[in-house]
Amino acid sequence: MAVGVFDLFSIGIGPSSSHTVGPMRAAAVFAEELKESGALDRVAGLRVDLYGSLAATGHGHGTMTAILLGLEGFHPEKILPDEVEDRLAAIAETGTLQLAGSVPLPYAVKDMVLRPLTILPRHTNGMTFTVSDADGEVLHSATFFSVGGGFIVREGEEDAALKELDESKKELPLPFRTAAELLGRCQSKGLSIGEVMFVNERASRSEQEIRDGLLHIYSVMESCVQVSLKREGLLPGGLRVRRRAPDWHERLLKESRDHDPDYRDPKYWQEWVNLIALAVNEENASGGRVVTAPTNGAAGIIPAVLYYALHFAPGMDKATQEDRDDVVVKFLLTAGAIGVLYKEQASISGAEVGCQGEVGSASSMAAAGLAEVMGGTPAQVENAAEIAMEHNLGLTCDPIGGLVQVPCIERNAIAAAKAINAAKMALWGDGSHRVSLDEVIVTMRETGRDMSSKYKETAMGGLAVNVVEC
């Protein structure tokens, strides 16, 4: 199917869309296929092989435990954090998982086969599931790739998936693959970028379903922040990274103590933006419930910039709730349209193109969303997206200890500020600019291709090897 806004903004658990959400989704698909095949009751053995980046940083990203949950039949968009803790504790205690939710099978993280130096042709995030009967005969086997943002592709179906994508795009009222095509649609129909995306979304959902769905997505973002602000102490994983969001929140509230509780002093706008980004990514690092936007590693950028739009953009102090809902919907539709360009022309996978594909894409999407809700023309919105990505080109992905903590959490706050500045710069121009968004996207893709694998989510270079973990 054509990539839509609800593909780019999906609900899952942390800490990584490509290393947690995607593998869990792939394992759940495998379990469902096994159940439908009628061979589930004959399963006596299970083998899971992880390749490339999944093997190299899987422990820090929760890949192995996510796969166990997927094999039990859990899906990332449905499972709750409490269920995660309960099931993983039970598996650890008994050494047994419930395959497809019904067949007990002795299996644990230690039984997985890790092949960090073996890169399968399609993508560095490869995984193979194989089940056999008591005689060792293979009953079912499948290889999947987690290609970023929670998206998965099955080995051998890559060409079919691309063909299906092309066919499904033909069914859209206003299809586009490049920014030039998107701007052309805007000009010919007299629509904004967000409105073009809305027209395409209506091909598969009603207007009310789109609106309700996007408002639900934002409600999960808000809930993520509120849950994070109630947590204190250290983040899990051994790096002893201290949670900062609760203390920062308390300090900001004290700065507003003489005002209404909902008052936000404009002079502290950047502190509030930083807070939202940190809160979301601290919750993500805790394995909490987040919205991939478009990935988990970059999940804090769009909520932080949208928070700025709702609290600090001109006129929002007098906005009604319906006005605010309109801003949320317009922002996410516009950001989604830009996300489509990155997903289809390049990549949003840190393991494939480095962090420029995650944080860079999210910053670009957020800049576009903000420019649109602040009254930008399509050309100014495209300019905002271009500026944000241009200044994230070459960004590496080298998480210390394979954990989505350092430099990931602070990086979201920095990228959110970049997005806001990019939108403001674009809005002070007339939309004309020397470098196009399409040229920047192609450059990002080529830069990612040339980037050493050490700097693409393997924890084998950069900060990951130059900073002592403990």
DASULUR-V455111 format. One record per residue. PSI is psi in radians with two decimals (* if undefined). Layout:
PSI
PSI
//
This chain:
2.68
2.49
2.25
3.12
-0.54
-0.16
-0.69
-0.54
1.55
2.71
2.31
-2.87
2.72
3.03
-0.04
2.36
-0.68
-0.47
-0.24
-1.04
-0.88
-0.89
-0.69
-0.73
-0.75
-0.76
-0.65
-0.70
-0.78
-0.76
-0.70
-0.73
-0.71
-0.71
-0.74
-0.41
-0.31
0.03
0.04
-0.74
-0.26
-0.07
2.24
-0.30
2.57
2.41
2.32
2.10
2.24
2.38
2.77
-2.28
-0.59
-0.68
-0.66
-0.70
0.29
-0.66
-0.78
-0.46
0.00
0.41
-0.82
-0.78
-0.59
-0.69
-0.71
-0.76
-0.70
-0.71
-0.43
-0.12
0.09
2.49
2.49
-0.54
-0.18
-0.54
2.50
2.67
-0.67
-0.66
-0.67
-0.89
-0.76
-0.82
-0.70
-0.62
-0.71
-0.74
-0.75
-0.66
-0.70
-0.34
0.33
2.35
2.77
1.64
2.20
0.41
0.07
-0.42
1.97
2.33
2.16
1.97
2.46
3.11
-0.70
-0.31
-0.16
2.53
2.09
2.24
1.25
-0.44
-0.03
2.02
2.06
2.67
-0.65
-0.76
2.65
-0.37
1.29
2.62
2.47
2.28
2.32
2.29
2.56
2.87
-3.01
-0.42
0.02
0.08
2.31
2.19
-0.64
2.44
2.51
2.53
2.33
2.74
2.33
1.86
0.28
2.49
0.29
-0.05
2.47
2.64
2.37
2.43
2.34
-0.16
0.21
-0.83
-0.68
-0.65
-0.71
-0.69
-0.73
-0.68
-0.82
-0.73
-0.72
-0.57
-0.51
-0.41
-0.20
2.53
-0.66
1.19
2.61
2.59
-0.44
2.85
-0.60
-0.74
-0.69
-0.78
-0.60
-0.70
-0.74
-0.79
-0.77
-0.52
-0.12
0.61
2.79
2.98
-0.74
-0.62
-0.61
-0.79
-0.66
-0.75
-0.74
-0.67
-0.54
-0.17
-0.36
-0.15
2.73
2.86
-0.72
-0.67
-0.67
-0.85
-0.85
-0.70
-0.75
-0.64
-0.58
-0.73
-0.80
-0.59
-0.60
-0.66
-0.80
-0.74
-0.67
-0.77
-0.82
-0.70
-0.75
-0.67
-0.25
-0.16
2.55
3.00
-2.61
2.62
2.62
2.75
-0.22
-0.21
-0.23
0.73
2.18
2.40
2.25
-0.42
-0.79
-0.77
-0.73
-0.69
-0.79
-0.71
-0.73
-0.65
-0.64
-0.60
-0.38
0.30
-0.42
0.09
3.13
2.51
-0.46
-0.01
2.41
1.94
2.11
-0.48
-0.24
0.40
-0.71
-0.59
-0.68
-0.73
-0.78
-0.76
-0.85
-0.77
-0.78
-0.77
-0.82
-0.78
-0.40
-0.67
-0.70
-0.77
-0.38
0.01
0.36
-3.08
2.09
2.99
2.17
2.20
1.22
-0.01
2.97
-0.69
-0.38
0.41
-0.31
-0.24
-0.93
-0.77
-0.66
-0.75
-0.62
-0.61
-0.72
-0.78
-0.66
-0.38
-0.39
-0.18
2.59
2.32
-0.20
-0.32
-0.33
0.15
2.51
3.00
-0.66
-0.67
-0.77
-0.69
-0.69
-0.70
-0.77
-0.84
-0.83
-0.75
-0.87
-0.63
-0.76
-0.81
-0.67
-0.69
-0.73
-0.65
-0.64
-0.72
-0.74
-0.73
-0.69
-0.47
-0.43
-1.96
2.63
0.39
2.10
-0.54
-0.26
-0.72
0.17
-3.13
-0.27
-0.51
-0.38
-1.25
-0.68
-0.81
-0.77
-0.71
-0.70
-0.77
-0.75
-0.70
-0.73
-0.79
-0.76
-0.77
-0.67
-0.81
-0.28
0.24
0.26
2.60
2.87
-0.70
-0.68
-0.64
-0.78
-0.65
-0.74
-0.78
-0.69
-0.79
-0.80
-0.78
-0.64
-0.57
0.34
0.04
2.40
0.05
2.16
2.86
1.73
1.07
2.33
2.25
0.19
0.22
2.55
1.12
-1.07
2.06
0.20
-0.75
-0.91
-0.58
-0.57
-0.72
-0.75
-0.75
-0.54
-0.76
-0.66
-0.73
-0.76
-0.76
-0.69
-0.74
-0.75
-0.71
-0.76
-0.68
-0.35
-0.10
-3.08
0.17
-0.34
2.43
2.81
-0.69
2.25
2.78
-0.70
-0.72
-0.64
-0.69
-0.77
-0.72
-0.72
-0.78
-0.79
-0.64
-0.73
-0.66
-0.65
-0.34
2.40
2.49
-0.35
-0.48
0.37
1.21
0.72
-0.19
0.53
0.05
3.05
-2.46
-0.56
-0.48
-0.25
-0.11
2.23
2.26
-0.50
*
//
